[in-house]
Amino acid sequence: MLQARGAAEAQLRQSEERFRQMAENINDVFFLLDPKSNRVLYISPAYETIWGRSCESLYQNPDSWAEAIHPDDRAAAWAASEQGASAGHFEFEYRIVRPDGTIRDIEARGFPVRDEAGAVVRIAGVAKDVTERKLVDAALSQTQTLLGAIVSSSDDALISKTLDGIVTSWNGGAERIFGYQAAEMLGQSISVLAVPGEEDDMKLVLDMIRRDQRVEHYETKRRRRDGEIIDISLSCSPIRNSDGKNRRSIKNCQGHYRAEEG
């Protein structure tokens, strides 16, 4: 009996040591909470790096993590934390203000730890600094908005399509030049623009894209919705997509069509 107990205690110490090694060498904050009192039972050293406050200060004042929350986020974050403590799990975001005045975005998640009877005895959680991700997302959103405005307002036709010629995007310039509305063309074949009897001309362009060749200022003709044949200068580039194996395959192409005056 004593031998079995000693083996169990040794296994427990090994598990605790592995957890401590993991928690102390990762950038995210690991924590353990008492679900009844919301008292902090454990906080990993990353707390000091992200919050700019000592772990000891949190043990002494369990509410100090919330005192660091940005005033505009404090009520919502505190409510989410209280609700999560009673439910045993939570996921929410908030901002904190470090002692030096800098603001960091935090993503917090909590999970229940149950005893053999199924009762929640601990809440294990992780708090992640997502400030950089937020900044990148905001920059990408602004860039996409700007590019979308440029594409929408362009006088030239900017058309994306699959290698089978199925239209996936159709801007205002395409509507003006070819007379088809985007709702009419999305999901349809670009072949409706082919000049009768000269379908091989369009096939040639798609074949060049499949071979990863750019098409630059290709002079050709296309047919408008009203049947009028117009002169077009076409440039087309392949769009490469990752296939998950560190390779980038060509699945789409972007075409730039300019109507030739006269």
Backbone as JSON, one array per atom type, in Angstrom:
{
  "sequence": "MLQARGAAEAQLRQSEERFRQMAENINDVFFLLDPKSNRVLYISPAYETIWGRSCESLYQNPDSWAEAIHPDDRAAAWAASEQGASAGHFEFEYRIVRPDGTIRDIEARGFPVRDEAGAVVRIAGVAKDVTERKLVDAALSQTQTLLGAIVSSSDDALISKTLDGIVTSWNGGAERIFGYQAAEMLGQSISVLAVPGEEDDMKLVLDMIRRDQRVEHYETKRRRRDGEIIDISLSCSPIRNSDGKNRRSIKNCQGHYRAEEG",
  "N": [[0.83, -1.2, 0.0], [1.88, 1.28, 0.93], [3.95, 1.47, -0.87], [2.64, 1.67, -3.32], [1.32, 4.09, -2.93], [3.5, 5.8, -2.69], [4.52, 5.63, -5.29], [2.45, 6.76, -6.75], [2.5, 9.38, -5.77], [5.01, 10.16, -6.64], [4.6, 10.07, -9.39], [2.7, 12.08, -9.6], [4.23, 14.32, -8.84], [6.03, 14.37, -10.96], [4.29, 14.95, -13.05], [3.4, 17.5, -12.28], [5.81, 18.86, -12.45], [6.37, 18.72, -15.21], [4.21, 20.21, -16.17], [4.85, 22.69, -15.02], [7.29, 23.28, -16.29], [6.42, 23.53, -18.92], [4.55, 25.66, -18.69], [6.15, 27.75, -17.81], [7.76, 28.32, -19.91], [6.54, 29.35, -22.14], [4.94, 31.75, -24.23], [2.34, 32.54, -23.72], [-0.09, 33.22, -21.11], [-0.66, 31.02, -18.53], [-3.19, 29.93, -16.29], [-4.75, 29.0, -13.16], [-7.86, 28.8, -11.6], [-9.93, 29.11, -8.69], [-13.15, 28.02, -8.84], [-15.23, 28.81, -7.12], [-14.46, 30.95, -5.45], [-13.13, 32.48, -7.27], [-10.49, 32.87, -6.94], [-7.02, 33.21, -7.67], [-5.12, 30.46, -8.27], [-2.85, 29.64, -9.54], [-0.48, 31.28, -11.59], [1.26, 31.83, -14.58], [4.72, 32.78, -15.39], [4.64, 34.39, -17.7], [2.72, 36.27, -17.32], [3.87, 38.48, -16.08], [5.35, 39.53, -18.15], [3.42, 40.23, -20.1], [1.34, 41.66, -18.75], [2.9, 43.41, -17.33], [3.14, 43.47, -14.63], [3.83, 42.04, -11.41], [3.72, 38.51, -10.65], [3.36, 37.93, -7.99], [1.96, 40.15, -7.05], [-0.53, 39.64, -8.09], [-1.29, 37.32, -6.78], [-1.57, 38.34, -4.23], [-3.54, 40.24, -4.58], [-6.19, 39.22, -6.03], [-7.95, 40.49, -7.78], [-6.51, 42.26, -9.23], [-5.79, 41.8, -11.86], [-8.07, 42.48, -13.25], [-8.26, 45.14, -12.63], [-6.4, 46.2, -14.29], [-7.59, 46.21, -16.72], [-8.72, 47.91, -19.61], [-10.64, 50.83, -19.15], [-12.94, 51.09, -20.8], [-13.52, 48.49, -21.43], [-13.85, 47.11, -19.13], [-16.26, 46.52, -17.64], [-17.66, 44.69, -19.3], [-15.75, 42.64, -19.58], [-15.42, 41.83, -16.94], [-17.97, 40.89, -16.35], [-18.1, 38.75, -18.17], [-16.11, 37.16, -17.15], [-17.11, 36.53, -14.58], [-19.44, 35.15, -15.29], [-18.25, 33.08, -16.72], [-16.83, 31.81, -14.7], [-18.83, 30.63, -13.17], [-19.99, 28.99, -15.05], [-17.89, 27.43, -15.82], [-16.43, 27.56, -18.09], [-15.09, 29.82, -20.57], [-14.68, 32.4, -23.06], [-13.34, 35.25, -24.25], [-12.49, 38.63, -25.27], [-10.42, 41.43, -24.43], [-9.0, 44.64, -23.57], [-5.94, 45.62, -22.0], [-4.29, 47.96, -19.83], [-1.03, 48.66, -19.47], [1.4, 49.32, -16.8], [3.17, 51.2, -17.91], [1.58, 52.6, -19.57], [1.04, 51.6, -22.11], [-1.14, 49.84, -24.35], [-2.56, 46.63, -24.55], [-3.98, 43.95, -26.42], [-5.97, 41.31, -25.32], [-6.72, 37.86, -25.43], [-8.74, 35.65, -23.82], [-9.24, 32.39, -22.53], [-11.05, 29.83, -20.9], [-11.32, 26.67, -19.2], [-13.11, 23.91, -17.79], [-12.01, 21.97, -14.96], [-12.6, 18.88, -13.75], [-13.64, 16.81, -10.96], [-13.67, 13.32, -9.91], [-16.34, 12.88, -9.57], [-17.48, 14.55, -11.34], [-17.82, 17.19, -10.72], [-16.98, 20.67, -11.01], [-13.83, 21.63, -10.14], [-11.66, 23.19, -10.57], [-10.67, 25.89, -12.68], [-9.03, 25.96, -15.6], [-7.01, 28.01, -17.57], [-6.01, 30.13, -20.36], [-4.36, 33.05, -21.31], [-3.84, 35.15, -23.97], [-1.67, 37.31, -25.7], [-2.82, 39.22, -28.2], [-2.26, 41.45, -29.62], [-0.53, 42.14, -31.79], [-1.61, 40.57, -33.81], [-4.13, 41.74, -34.05], [-3.41, 44.27, -35.0], [-2.3, 43.6, -37.47], [-4.54, 42.44, -38.7], [-6.21, 44.67, -38.82], [-4.73, 46.33, -40.51], [-4.73, 44.77, -42.84], [-7.44, 44.75, -43.38], [-7.91, 47.45, -43.94], [-6.31, 47.7, -46.2], [-7.57, 45.9, -47.95], [-10.03, 47.17, -48.19], [-9.26, 49.54, -49.45], [-8.16, 48.51, -51.84], [-10.43, 47.3, -52.83], [-12.01, 49.54, -53.34], [-10.51, 50.75, -55.34], [-10.6, 48.82, -57.36], [-13.37, 48.72, -57.81], [-13.9, 51.27, -58.78], [-12.43, 51.49, -61.07], [-12.0, 52.28, -64.52], [-11.32, 50.37, -66.31], [-11.86, 46.9, -67.16], [-11.71, 44.55, -64.67], [-11.29, 41.32, -64.08], [-11.69, 38.26, -62.45], [-11.11, 34.78, -62.79], [-11.62, 31.21, -62.93], [-9.42, 28.5, -63.95], [-10.93, 27.14, -65.69], [-12.38, 29.05, -66.82], [-14.5, 30.17, -65.43], [-16.22, 32.87, -64.1], [-15.24, 34.72, -61.27], [-15.0, 37.18, -60.1], [-16.13, 40.5, -60.89], [-15.89, 43.63, -61.94], [-17.0, 47.15, -61.76], [-15.99, 48.38, -64.05], [-15.94, 46.26, -65.85], [-18.66, 45.85, -66.15], [-19.34, 48.22, -67.45], [-17.82, 48.12, -69.85], [-18.47, 45.65, -71.08], [-21.19, 45.36, -70.79], [-22.59, 43.53, -69.24], [-24.06, 42.88, -66.08], [-22.65, 42.33, -62.8], [-24.07, 40.39, -61.34], [-25.08, 38.86, -63.38], [-22.86, 37.62, -64.45], [-21.18, 36.4, -62.53], [-20.07, 33.24, -61.62], [-20.62, 32.31, -64.11], [-19.54, 31.3, -67.44], [-16.68, 32.75, -68.97], [-16.7, 32.58, -71.62], [-18.89, 33.67, -72.88], [-18.18, 36.07, -73.81], [-16.71, 35.58, -76.02], [-15.86, 36.02, -79.43], [-17.94, 34.95, -82.0], [-16.9, 32.08, -83.76], [-14.27, 32.51, -83.2], [-13.42, 31.26, -80.89], [-11.17, 29.84, -80.16], [-9.24, 31.72, -79.67], [-9.73, 32.73, -77.11], [-9.34, 30.38, -75.66], [-6.62, 30.01, -76.07], [-5.48, 32.02, -74.47], [-6.23, 31.15, -71.86], [-4.88, 28.71, -71.8], [-2.21, 29.58, -71.8], [-2.08, 30.76, -69.28], [-2.47, 28.5, -67.67], [-0.03, 27.32, -68.08], [1.53, 28.86, -66.54], [2.21, 31.34, -67.58], [2.41, 34.79, -68.15], [0.15, 37.04, -69.68], [0.57, 39.72, -71.71], [-0.68, 42.77, -72.68], [-2.29, 41.83, -74.83], [-3.66, 41.96, -77.95], [-6.92, 41.76, -78.96], [-10.3, 40.67, -79.68], [-13.59, 41.11, -78.3], [-16.97, 40.22, -77.45], [-19.72, 42.25, -76.72], [-22.59, 42.45, -74.48], [-24.72, 43.4, -75.99], [-24.12, 42.43, -78.41], [-22.28, 43.8, -79.94], [-19.06, 43.91, -81.4], [-15.95, 44.5, -80.0], [-12.7, 46.06, -79.82], [-10.05, 44.94, -77.82], [-7.5, 45.33, -75.34], [-5.71, 43.03, -73.64], [-4.44, 41.95, -70.54], [-3.23, 39.38, -68.52], [-2.83, 37.52, -65.53], [-1.56, 34.74, -63.63], [-3.0, 33.45, -60.6], [-1.7, 32.27, -57.71], [-2.28, 29.64, -55.42], [-1.75, 28.24, -52.19], [-1.28, 24.75, -51.7], [-1.06, 23.46, -49.36], [1.19, 21.91, -49.07], [3.61, 23.17, -49.1], [3.81, 24.08, -51.64], [2.8, 26.04, -54.43], [0.05, 26.25, -56.32], [-1.51, 26.99, -59.46], [-4.67, 28.23, -59.63], [-6.49, 30.13, -60.29], [-7.03, 33.14, -62.24], [-6.27, 36.53, -63.02], [-7.68, 38.98, -64.94], [-7.09, 41.86, -66.95], [-8.79, 44.09, -68.72], [-8.83, 46.36, -71.33], [-10.66, 48.64, -73.14], [-10.16, 49.43, -76.51], [-10.0, 52.56, -77.9], [-11.84, 54.03, -80.6]],
  "CA": [[0.0, 0.0, 0.0], [2.76, 2.44, 1.01], [4.73, 1.53, -2.11], [1.75, 2.19, -4.37], [1.09, 5.5, -2.64], [4.73, 6.52, -3.04], [4.63, 5.68, -6.75], [1.46, 7.72, -7.21], [2.98, 10.72, -5.42], [6.13, 10.46, -7.53], [4.02, 10.35, -10.71], [2.08, 13.39, -9.49], [5.3, 15.32, -8.85], [6.55, 14.44, -12.33], [3.28, 15.66, -13.86], [3.45, 18.91, -11.9], [7.06, 19.42, -12.97], [6.21, 18.88, -16.65], [3.32, 21.35, -16.36], [5.58, 23.91, -14.67], [8.25, 23.54, -17.35], [5.68, 24.02, -20.09], [3.94, 26.95, -18.4], [7.17, 28.78, -17.6], [8.56, 28.53, -21.12], [5.65, 29.66, -23.25], [4.64, 33.18, -24.21], [0.99, 32.78, -23.23], [-0.27, 33.14, -19.66], [-1.48, 29.93, -18.01], [-3.66, 30.21, -14.94], [-5.72, 28.12, -12.52], [-8.75, 29.56, -10.73], [-10.92, 28.45, -7.86], [-14.43, 28.46, -9.43], [-16.14, 29.35, -6.13], [-14.0, 32.26, -4.98], [-12.43, 33.14, -8.38], [-9.13, 33.14, -6.48], [-5.97, 32.71, -8.55], [-4.33, 29.4, -7.65], [-1.55, 29.61, -10.22], [-0.31, 32.17, -12.76], [2.59, 31.58, -15.15], [5.57, 33.98, -15.46], [4.33, 35.25, -18.85], [1.86, 37.35, -16.83], [4.7, 39.65, -15.81], [5.76, 40.1, -19.44], [2.28, 40.79, -20.82], [0.65, 42.67, -17.93], [3.85, 44.37, -16.76], [2.95, 43.43, -13.19], [4.4, 40.82, -10.85], [2.8, 37.43, -10.3], [3.09, 38.04, -6.56], [0.91, 41.16, -6.85], [-1.81, 39.03, -8.43], [-1.65, 36.41, -5.69], [-1.96, 39.16, -3.09], [-4.79, 40.92, -4.92], [-6.69, 38.47, -7.19], [-8.7, 41.34, -8.7], [-5.63, 43.24, -9.87], [-5.79, 41.6, -13.31], [-9.21, 43.22, -13.78], [-7.98, 46.57, -12.47], [-5.57, 46.6, -15.42], [-8.4, 46.22, -17.95], [-9.07, 49.23, -20.13], [-11.94, 51.25, -18.58], [-14.05, 50.87, -21.72], [-13.77, 47.05, -21.56], [-13.83, 46.5, -17.8], [-17.55, 45.97, -17.23], [-17.97, 43.52, -20.12], [-14.79, 41.59, -19.27], [-15.71, 41.32, -15.6], [-19.2, 40.1, -16.45], [-17.76, 37.51, -18.86], [-15.31, 36.36, -16.22], [-18.01, 36.03, -13.55], [-20.3, 34.15, -15.92], [-17.41, 31.94, -17.05], [-16.47, 31.1, -13.47], [-19.96, 29.8, -12.77], [-20.25, 27.99, -16.1], [-16.73, 26.54, -15.92], [-15.67, 27.81, -19.33], [-15.34, 31.15, -21.14], [-13.81, 32.87, -24.14], [-13.65, 36.65, -24.54], [-11.34, 39.5, -25.52], [-10.45, 42.73, -23.78], [-7.72, 45.36, -23.6], [-5.37, 46.0, -20.71], [-3.37, 49.1, -19.83], [0.15, 48.33, -18.66], [1.86, 50.44, -15.97], [3.85, 52.21, -18.71], [0.57, 53.27, -20.38], [0.77, 50.92, -23.38], [-2.36, 49.04, -24.38], [-2.41, 45.33, -25.2], [-5.22, 43.2, -26.62], [-5.87, 40.0, -24.69], [-7.73, 36.84, -25.7], [-8.75, 34.75, -22.67], [-10.06, 31.19, -22.64], [-11.05, 29.03, -19.69], [-11.88, 25.33, -19.36], [-13.34, 23.3, -16.48], [-11.28, 20.79, -14.5], [-13.6, 18.2, -12.93], [-13.2, 15.69, -10.14], [-14.2, 12.03, -10.34], [-17.81, 12.94, -9.55], [-17.93, 15.44, -12.41], [-17.94, 18.57, -10.24], [-15.89, 21.56, -11.43], [-13.0, 21.96, -8.99], [-10.69, 24.19, -11.01], [-10.8, 26.41, -14.04], [-7.72, 26.15, -16.23], [-7.18, 28.95, -18.67], [-4.85, 30.72, -21.04], [-4.55, 34.42, -21.79], [-2.9, 35.33, -25.07], [-1.51, 38.66, -26.22], [-3.15, 39.18, -29.63], [-2.14, 42.83, -30.11], [0.06, 42.17, -33.13], [-2.58, 40.0, -34.74], [-5.16, 42.75, -34.26], [-2.85, 45.32, -35.84], [-2.18, 43.05, -38.83], [-5.9, 42.3, -39.24], [-6.72, 46.01, -39.14], [-4.02, 46.81, -41.7], [-5.22, 44.01, -43.99], [-8.8, 45.21, -43.67], [-7.81, 48.75, -44.6], [-5.76, 47.47, -47.54], [-8.6, 45.28, -48.77], [-11.03, 48.2, -48.47], [-8.69, 50.44, -50.45], [-8.07, 47.8, -53.11], [-11.79, 47.12, -53.32], [-12.46, 50.82, -53.89], [-9.79, 50.96, -56.6], [-11.14, 47.88, -58.35], [-14.74, 49.09, -58.14], [-13.97, 52.54, -59.49], [-11.59, 51.47, -62.27], [-12.69, 52.32, -65.81], [-10.97, 49.14, -67.02], [-12.49, 45.68, -66.66], [-10.86, 43.68, -63.87], [-12.09, 40.1, -63.99], [-11.03, 37.05, -61.98], [-11.81, 33.58, -63.26], [-10.91, 29.96, -62.72], [-8.74, 28.04, -65.16], [-11.97, 26.66, -66.6], [-13.05, 30.21, -67.39], [-15.69, 30.56, -64.66], [-16.0, 34.2, -63.54], [-15.35, 34.79, -59.8], [-15.18, 38.59, -59.74], [-16.53, 41.29, -62.07], [-16.0, 44.98, -61.37], [-17.83, 48.11, -62.47], [-15.44, 48.6, -65.38], [-16.39, 45.16, -66.71], [-20.06, 46.11, -66.48], [-19.41, 49.32, -68.43], [-17.24, 47.75, -71.15], [-19.1, 44.5, -71.73], [-22.64, 45.48, -70.72], [-23.18, 42.55, -68.33], [-23.98, 43.17, -64.67], [-21.91, 41.32, -62.04], [-24.99, 39.31, -60.98], [-25.27, 38.01, -64.55], [-21.63, 36.96, -64.86], [-20.54, 35.61, -61.48], [-20.4, 31.82, -61.74], [-20.84, 31.98, -65.52], [-18.33, 31.14, -68.24], [-16.2, 33.94, -69.67], [-16.84, 32.32, -73.06], [-19.97, 34.46, -73.47], [-17.56, 37.25, -74.44], [-15.95, 35.17, -77.19], [-16.39, 36.37, -80.75], [-18.33, 33.72, -82.71], [-15.93, 31.59, -84.74], [-12.89, 32.76, -82.75], [-13.35, 30.77, -79.52], [-9.81, 29.37, -79.88], [-8.47, 32.86, -79.18], [-9.9, 32.75, -75.66], [-8.72, 29.15, -75.16], [-5.18, 30.24, -76.09], [-5.13, 32.81, -73.28], [-6.34, 30.3, -70.68], [-3.8, 27.72, -71.86], [-0.98, 30.26, -71.39], [-2.14, 30.92, -67.83], [-2.24, 27.17, -67.09], [1.41, 27.05, -68.17], [2.18, 29.86, -65.68], [2.73, 32.41, -68.43], [1.64, 36.02, -68.14], [-0.3, 37.57, -70.97], [0.78, 41.16, -71.61], [-1.19, 43.65, -73.75], [-2.7, 40.98, -75.94], [-4.69, 42.65, -78.73], [-7.91, 40.79, -79.4], [-11.66, 41.2, -79.78], [-14.57, 40.47, -77.44], [-18.35, 40.57, -77.8], [-20.52, 42.84, -75.66], [-23.91, 41.87, -74.25], [-25.63, 43.8, -77.07], [-23.66, 41.81, -79.66], [-21.25, 44.6, -80.58], [-17.68, 43.4, -81.3], [-15.07, 45.61, -79.65], [-11.28, 45.78, -79.71], [-9.64, 44.86, -76.42], [-6.12, 45.03, -74.97], [-5.86, 42.15, -72.5], [-3.31, 41.46, -69.75], [-3.76, 38.37, -67.62], [-1.8, 36.94, -64.67], [-2.03, 33.62, -62.8], [-3.09, 33.63, -59.15], [-1.24, 31.02, -57.11], [-2.82, 29.3, -54.11], [-1.02, 27.17, -51.52], [-2.03, 23.5, -51.6], [-0.81, 22.86, -48.06], [2.39, 21.09, -49.1], [4.7, 24.09, -49.41], [3.81, 24.37, -53.07], [1.75, 26.99, -54.79], [-0.49, 25.86, -57.61], [-2.32, 28.01, -60.14], [-6.08, 27.82, -59.67], [-7.29, 31.24, -60.78], [-6.26, 34.15, -62.96], [-6.82, 37.89, -62.97], [-7.58, 39.61, -66.25], [-7.24, 43.31, -67.04], [-9.26, 44.35, -70.08], [-8.97, 47.78, -71.65], [-11.3, 48.82, -74.46], [-9.4, 50.28, -77.4], [-10.84, 53.61, -78.46], [-11.84, 54.14, -82.05]],
  "C": [[0.86, 1.26, 0.0], [3.56, 2.6, -0.27], [3.9, 2.11, -3.24], [1.51, 3.67, -4.17], [2.3, 6.33, -3.02], [4.9, 6.67, -4.54], [3.66, 6.71, -7.33], [1.9, 9.15, -6.94], [4.13, 11.13, -6.33], [5.63, 10.81, -8.93], [3.36, 11.73, -10.73], [3.12, 14.5, -9.54], [5.88, 15.49, -10.24], [5.59, 15.21, -13.24], [3.31, 17.15, -13.57], [4.7, 19.59, -12.46], [6.97, 19.65, -14.48], [5.31, 20.07, -16.95], [4.06, 22.66, -16.1], [6.59, 24.28, -15.76], [7.57, 24.1, -18.6], [5.17, 25.44, -19.84], [4.97, 28.06, -18.3], [7.99, 29.08, -18.84], [7.7, 28.76, -22.35], [5.22, 31.11, -23.12], [3.25, 33.51, -23.7], [0.93, 32.62, -21.71], [-1.17, 31.96, -19.33], [-1.94, 30.28, -16.61], [-4.64, 29.14, -14.48], [-6.53, 28.95, -11.54], [-9.59, 28.63, -9.87], [-12.29, 28.92, -8.35], [-15.38, 29.09, -8.43], [-15.75, 30.76, -5.71], [-13.39, 33.11, -6.09], [-11.0, 33.51, -7.99], [-8.12, 32.5, -7.44], [-5.13, 31.69, -7.79], [-2.94, 29.3, -8.26], [-1.58, 30.59, -11.38], [1.11, 31.98, -13.27], [3.37, 32.88, -15.29], [5.27, 34.91, -16.63], [3.41, 36.41, -18.46], [2.67, 38.63, -16.62], [5.11, 40.33, -17.1], [4.6, 40.83, -20.11], [1.61, 41.91, -20.03], [1.6, 43.74, -17.38], [3.72, 44.48, -15.25], [3.46, 42.09, -12.67], [3.32, 39.77, -10.57], [2.4, 37.54, -8.83], [1.98, 39.06, -6.29], [-0.46, 40.59, -7.16], [-2.26, 38.06, -7.33], [-2.17, 37.21, -4.48], [-3.3, 39.86, -3.33], [-5.36, 40.27, -6.19], [-7.46, 39.32, -8.2], [-7.82, 42.3, -9.48], [-5.55, 43.05, -11.38], [-6.92, 42.42, -13.95], [-9.0, 44.72, -13.66], [-7.13, 47.11, -13.61], [-6.35, 46.69, -16.73], [-8.74, 47.66, -18.33], [-10.46, 49.61, -19.61], [-13.13, 50.97, -19.49], [-14.43, 49.39, -21.82], [-14.03, 46.38, -20.21], [-15.15, 45.83, -17.44], [-17.87, 44.68, -17.99], [-17.05, 42.35, -19.78], [-15.08, 40.98, -17.9], [-16.96, 40.46, -15.61], [-18.93, 38.75, -17.11], [-16.98, 36.58, -17.95], [-16.2, 35.74, -15.14], [-18.91, 34.92, -14.11], [-19.51, 32.89, -16.24], [-17.05, 31.12, -15.83], [-17.6, 30.18, -13.03], [-20.24, 28.7, -13.79], [-19.09, 27.01, -16.24], [-15.94, 26.72, -17.2], [-16.03, 29.2, -19.84], [-14.35, 31.42, -22.27], [-14.23, 34.3, -24.46], [-12.36, 37.43, -24.72], [-11.52, 40.83, -24.8], [-9.07, 43.37, -23.91], [-7.25, 45.64, -22.18], [-4.47, 47.21, -20.91], [-2.22, 48.76, -18.89], [0.57, 49.54, -17.83], [2.55, 51.55, -16.76], [2.89, 52.93, -19.66], [0.26, 52.6, -21.7], [-0.44, 50.02, -23.24], [-2.11, 47.75, -25.13], [-3.78, 44.67, -25.31], [-5.02, 41.78, -26.11], [-7.03, 39.11, -25.13], [-7.66, 35.82, -24.58], [-9.69, 33.58, -22.91], [-9.95, 30.41, -21.35], [-11.78, 27.72, -19.89], [-12.06, 24.69, -17.98], [-12.42, 22.11, -16.21], [-12.2, 20.1, -13.49], [-12.99, 17.09, -12.09], [-13.87, 14.41, -10.62], [-15.72, 12.03, -10.38], [-18.37, 13.87, -10.62], [-18.1, 16.88, -11.99], [-16.73, 19.39, -10.69], [-15.11, 22.0, -10.18], [-11.94, 23.01, -9.32], [-11.13, 24.72, -12.36], [-9.39, 26.67, -14.55], [-7.91, 27.07, -17.43], [-5.87, 29.43, -19.27], [-5.24, 32.11, -21.52], [-3.45, 34.72, -22.8], [-2.86, 36.8, -25.5], [-1.71, 38.63, -27.73], [-3.04, 40.57, -30.26], [-1.61, 42.87, -31.54], [-0.9, 41.63, -34.16], [-3.67, 41.0, -35.07], [-4.66, 43.85, -35.19], [-2.75, 44.85, -37.29], [-3.56, 42.93, -39.47], [-6.47, 43.66, -39.65], [-6.06, 46.56, -40.4], [-4.5, 46.09, -42.95], [-6.61, 44.47, -44.38], [-8.79, 46.54, -44.4], [-7.3, 48.6, -46.03], [-6.81, 46.89, -48.47], [-9.7, 46.29, -49.14], [-10.54, 49.14, -49.55], [-8.62, 49.77, -51.82], [-9.46, 47.6, -53.71], [-12.34, 48.39, -53.95], [-11.8, 51.09, -55.23], [-10.37, 50.09, -57.7], [-12.53, 48.32, -58.8], [-14.81, 50.34, -59.01], [-13.15, 52.57, -60.79], [-12.45, 51.51, -63.53], [-12.42, 51.08, -66.63], [-11.69, 47.95, -66.39], [-11.46, 44.84, -65.92], [-11.69, 42.44, -63.53], [-11.22, 38.95, -63.48], [-11.83, 35.85, -62.46], [-10.96, 32.36, -62.97], [-10.23, 29.55, -64.02], [-9.71, 27.4, -66.15], [-12.77, 27.81, -67.19], [-14.3, 30.64, -66.66], [-15.38, 31.87, -63.93], [-16.23, 34.17, -62.02], [-15.41, 36.23, -59.3], [-15.35, 39.41, -61.02], [-16.78, 42.71, -61.59], [-16.88, 45.9, -62.23], [-17.32, 48.4, -63.87], [-15.86, 47.52, -66.35], [-17.85, 45.36, -67.1], [-20.17, 47.17, -67.57], [-18.93, 48.87, -69.81], [-18.04, 46.67, -71.85], [-20.63, 44.49, -71.63], [-23.33, 44.46, -69.85], [-23.02, 43.03, -66.88], [-23.24, 42.02, -63.95], [-22.81, 40.13, -61.71], [-25.22, 38.35, -62.15], [-24.06, 37.15, -64.83], [-20.99, 36.08, -63.79], [-21.03, 34.16, -61.55], [-20.65, 31.36, -63.16], [-19.5, 31.88, -66.26], [-17.97, 32.43, -68.96], [-16.38, 33.79, -71.18], [-17.98, 33.1, -73.7], [-19.42, 35.71, -74.15], [-16.82, 36.9, -75.72], [-16.66, 35.61, -78.48], [-16.73, 35.09, -81.49], [-17.31, 33.34, -83.77], [-14.5, 31.79, -84.31], [-12.71, 32.32, -81.29], [-11.94, 30.29, -79.14], [-8.92, 30.48, -79.35], [-8.53, 32.92, -77.64], [-9.24, 31.52, -75.03], [-7.2, 29.31, -75.1], [-4.72, 31.0, -74.85], [-5.16, 31.95, -72.03], [-5.24, 29.24, -70.65], [-2.47, 28.33, -71.44], [-0.94, 30.42, -69.87], [-1.9, 29.58, -67.14], [-0.77, 26.8, -67.1], [2.23, 28.08, -67.39], [2.84, 30.96, -66.51], [1.81, 33.63, -68.32], [1.28, 36.42, -69.57], [-0.23, 39.09, -70.86], [0.25, 41.87, -72.86], [-1.52, 42.87, -75.02], [-3.86, 41.66, -76.67], [-5.66, 41.62, -79.3], [-9.28, 41.47, -79.5], [-12.57, 40.44, -78.82], [-15.96, 41.0, -77.82], [-19.08, 41.1, -76.58], [-21.88, 42.12, -75.53], [-24.88, 42.19, -75.39], [-25.19, 43.26, -78.43], [-22.56, 42.58, -80.37], [-19.87, 43.97, -80.36], [-16.76, 44.58, -81.07], [-13.63, 45.13, -79.57], [-10.85, 45.9, -78.24], [-8.13, 44.66, -76.33], [-6.19, 44.27, -73.65], [-4.51, 41.82, -71.86], [-3.88, 40.51, -68.71], [-2.63, 37.72, -66.84], [-2.37, 35.77, -63.89], [-2.07, 34.02, -61.33], [-2.75, 32.29, -58.52], [-1.82, 30.84, -55.71], [-2.03, 28.15, -53.51], [-1.88, 25.93, -51.44], [-1.75, 22.77, -50.31], [0.43, 22.0, -48.01], [3.6, 21.92, -49.54], [4.87, 24.31, -50.91], [2.67, 25.32, -53.36], [1.29, 26.68, -56.2], [-1.37, 26.98, -58.16], [-3.75, 27.49, -60.25], [-6.98, 28.9, -60.25], [-6.4, 32.18, -61.59], [-7.01, 35.48, -62.89], [-6.6, 38.54, -64.33], [-7.86, 41.09, -66.19], [-7.56, 43.64, -68.5], [-9.42, 45.86, -70.27], [-9.55, 47.91, -73.05], [-10.48, 49.8, -75.28], [-10.34, 51.3, -78.05], [-10.73, 53.62, -79.99], [-12.18, 52.81, -82.67]]
}
